Amino acid sequence: MREVEAGELLEISEAGIKSYRPFEKKNQSLCVFEYIYFSRPDSTIFGRSVYDMRVRLGRMLARQSPVDADIVVPIPDSSVCAAIGYSREAGIPYELGLIRSHYIGRTFIEPTQKIRDFGAKIKYNVVRASVEGKRIVVVDDSIMRGTTMRKIIKMFRMGGAKEVHVRISAPPTVFPCFYGIDIPTRKELIASSHTIEEIRKYLRVDSIKYMTVETLLDALNEPDMRFCTACFDGSYPCELDDMCEDSQKYLFEDAGNGEYY
């Protein structure tokens, strides 16, 4: 029916639903990554359609970072909507150039690089008939370490892609999240220690463009909503005590015996 609001207490009974707000109202700070990646596209988050938001992000990305290409290819499944928006705005045909196995989970949260590499190899297959001899725009929602994207780009090259241009429907992820989201530590995030040109060379692509924070917020265009963009700009909405850039382990520390769960 609707989301439970922050600080809200609901009493649900045969008489219906009663809402209580026993806490002082705080400033709103919504996770912008819900629209970019985390939520399913058929969800309604913060009162807005995730599908519509992601298509809008793709359209704005095409306006901000156009490129001459033959087809637009998403990295399934989370960037499909943004790729549709990019395709519509740019007037470039949308193609399924990459097929994802739905029996493999999210590789970026796997604990070791060896497991992530293996997962990336068996997670995707290139559709040669779609990409061979083509200049392709690869649309993705984010790049964390860059290792999976590099392997995918190599697969596109082996599939016969003539040119590979990467467009990301979010700004570079530079800072970790300290609010419970499993994002790698800062030293693992490629954008925290590399320039855009260095990332392009590492991925071995013809070009790469990220959405800017300003374009992202403009694309969402919701003046009544305040978003947390800390993973992009380091502007955390609340103060963090003893924050460590390189590790989030302290979040799970048992103060009683110093051990970790």
C-alpha positions in Angstrom: 0.0 0.0 0.0 2.8 2.4 1.0 6.2 2.5 2.7 6.5 2.7 6.4 8.0 6.2 6.9 11.1 6.9 8.9 10.3 7.0 12.7 6.8 5.8 12.1 5.0 3.2 14.2 2.1 1.3 12.7 -0.6 -0.6 14.7 -2.4 -3.0 12.4 -5.6 -4.7 13.7 -9.1 -5.8 12.6 -10.1 -2.1 13.1 -7.6 -1.0 10.5 -4.2 0.7 10.5 -3.2 3.4 13.0 -0.1 5.5 12.5 1.9 6.9 15.3 4.9 9.2 15.1 6.6 9.1 18.6 9.9 10.5 17.4 11.0 14.0 16.5 11.0 14.4 12.7 14.5 14.5 11.2 15.8 15.7 7.9 15.1 13.4 5.0 18.0 11.7 3.3 17.0 9.0 0.8 19.4 6.5 -0.7 19.8 7.5 -4.3 21.2 4.0 -5.1 17.7 2.6 -4.7 16.8 4.3 -8.0 20.1 3.5 -9.7 20.7 -0.1 -8.7 19.2 -1.7 -5.6 15.5 -1.8 -6.2 13.7 -3.9 -8.7 12.4 -1.9 -11.7 8.8 -2.9 -11.0 9.1 -1.3 -7.5 7.6 1.9 -6.3 10.2 3.5 -4.1 9.8 6.9 -2.3 6.4 7.2 -4.1 8.0 7.0 -7.6 8.3 4.3 -10.2 11.8 2.8 -10.3 11.4 1.9 -13.9 10.5 5.5 -14.9 13.3 6.9 -12.9 15.9 4.7 -14.5 14.6 5.4 -18.0 14.9 9.1 -17.2 18.5 8.6 -16.0 19.3 6.9 -19.3 17.8 9.8 -21.3 19.7 12.4 -19.3 22.9 10.4 -19.8 22.4 10.4 -23.5 22.0 14.2 -23.5 25.0 14.6 -21.4 27.3 12.1 -23.1 26.3 11.3 -26.7 28.4 9.1 -28.9 28.2 7.9 -32.5 27.4 4.2 -32.4 25.3 1.5 -34.0 23.6 -0.1 -31.0 23.0 0.4 -27.3 23.7 -2.7 -25.1 22.8 -3.0 -21.4 24.7 -4.9 -18.8 21.7 -7.0 -17.5 19.7 -6.8 -15.5 20.0 -3.6 -13.5 21.0 -1.3 -16.3 18.3 -2.4 -18.8 16.0 0.5 -18.0 18.8 3.1 -18.3 19.8 1.6 -21.6 16.3 1.8 -22.9 16.2 5.5 -22.0 19.6 6.1 -23.6 18.5 4.4 -26.8 15.3 6.4 -27.0 17.0 9.7 -26.4 19.9 9.0 -28.7 17.9 7.4 -31.5 20.3 4.4 -31.5 18.8 0.9 -31.6 18.6 -1.1 -28.4 20.0 -4.7 -28.6 20.6 -7.5 -26.2 24.3 -8.0 -26.8 24.9 -9.7 -23.4 22.9 -12.5 -21.8 23.0 -13.0 -18.1 22.6 -16.4 -16.3 20.0 -16.0 -13.6 21.6 -18.8 -11.6 24.5 -16.6 -10.6 24.1 -13.9 -7.9 25.6 -10.4 -7.5 29.4 -10.7 -8.0 30.4 -7.4 -6.6 29.5 -8.5 -3.0 31.4 -11.8 -3.1 34.2 -11.9 -0.5 37.2 -12.6 -2.7 38.4 -11.5 -6.1 38.9 -15.1 -7.2 35.3 -15.9 -6.6 34.2 -12.6 -8.3 36.4 -13.4 -11.3 34.9 -16.9 -11.6 31.4 -15.6 -11.2 31.9 -13.0 -14.0 33.1 -15.7 -16.4 30.0 -17.9 -16.0 27.5 -15.1 -15.4 27.5 -13.5 -18.9 27.6 -14.6 -22.5 27.9 -12.3 -25.5 25.5 -12.4 -28.4 27.9 -12.3 -31.3 25.1 -11.8 -33.9 24.3 -8.5 -32.1 27.7 -7.0 -31.6 30.0 -8.3 -34.4 31.3 -5.5 -36.5 29.3 -2.9 -34.5 30.2 0.3 -32.7 28.4 -0.4 -29.3 27.4 1.8 -26.4 27.6 -0.3 -23.2 25.3 1.2 -20.6 25.8 0.2 -16.9 24.5 1.6 -13.7 27.8 1.7 -11.8 31.4 0.5 -11.7 32.8 -0.6 -8.3 36.2 -2.4 -8.7 36.1 -2.5 -12.5 37.2 -6.1 -12.7 33.9 -7.5 -13.9 33.4 -4.7 -16.5 36.9 -5.3 -17.8 36.1 -9.0 -18.4 32.9 -8.1 -20.1 34.6 -5.6 -22.4 37.1 -8.3 -23.3 34.1 -10.6 -24.2 32.7 -7.9 -26.4 36.0 -7.5 -28.2 36.2 -11.3 -28.7 32.7 -11.2 -30.0 33.8 -8.9 -32.8 32.7 -5.5 -31.5 34.3 -2.8 -33.6 34.2 0.0 -31.0 33.2 -0.2 -27.3 32.0 3.0 -25.5 30.9 2.8 -21.9 28.3 5.1 -20.4 27.4 4.9 -16.7 24.1 6.1 -15.4 25.6 7.3 -12.1 28.5 9.3 -11.0 31.8 7.6 -10.1 31.5 5.6 -6.8 34.3 7.1 -4.8 33.3 6.6 -1.1 32.0 3.6 0.8 28.5 3.5 2.4 28.5 3.4 6.2 24.7 2.9 6.5 24.5 -0.9 6.0 25.0 -1.1 2.2 27.6 -3.7 1.2 29.8 -1.5 -1.0 33.5 -2.2 -1.2 36.0 -0.3 0.9 37.4 2.9 -0.6 40.7 1.4 -1.5 38.9 -1.2 -3.6 36.7 1.4 -5.5 38.5 2.1 -8.7 37.2 5.6 -9.1 38.7 6.6 -5.7 42.2 6.3 -6.9 42.1 6.5 -10.7 41.1 9.3 -13.1 38.4 8.7 -15.8 41.2 8.4 -18.4 43.0 5.8 -16.3 39.8 3.8 -15.9 39.2 4.0 -19.6 42.7 2.5 -20.2 42.2 -0.2 -17.6 38.9 -1.2 -19.1 40.4 -1.0 -22.6 37.4 0.9 -24.1 37.3 3.6 -26.7 35.6 6.0 -24.4 33.9 6.2 -21.0 31.6 8.8 -19.5 29.9 8.9 -16.1 26.8 10.9 -15.2 27.6 13.9 -13.0 26.0 14.4 -9.6 24.4 17.5 -10.9 22.9 15.7 -13.9 21.8 12.8 -11.6 19.9 15.1 -9.3 18.5 17.0 -12.3 17.3 13.8 -13.8 15.5 12.7 -10.7 14.0 16.3 -10.5 12.1 15.8 -7.3 12.3 19.1 -5.3 10.4 17.6 -2.4 12.9 14.7 -2.0 16.4 14.9 -0.4 18.8 12.2 -1.5 22.0 10.9 0.1 24.9 11.1 -2.5 27.7 10.3 0.0 29.1 7.4 -2.1 29.7 9.9 -4.9 30.8 13.1 -3.2 31.6 12.1 0.4 28.9 14.3 1.8 27.5 12.0 4.5 24.1 13.2 5.9 25.0 12.5 9.5 28.2 12.5 11.4 30.1 9.2 11.7 32.1 8.6 14.8 35.6 7.0 14.3 35.0 6.6 10.6 37.7 4.6 8.9 38.0 5.1 5.1 39.6 1.7 4.4 37.5 -0.6 6.5 33.9 -1.1 7.6 34.7 -4.0 10.0 34.2 -1.8 13.0 30.5 -1.8 12.2 30.4 -5.4 13.3 32.7 -5.2 16.3 31.5 -6.5 19.6 32.7 -3.9 22.0 32.8 -6.4 24.8 35.5 -8.7 23.6 36.9 -7.0 20.5 35.9 -9.9 18.2 34.1 -9.6 14.9 30.8 -11.3 14.0 
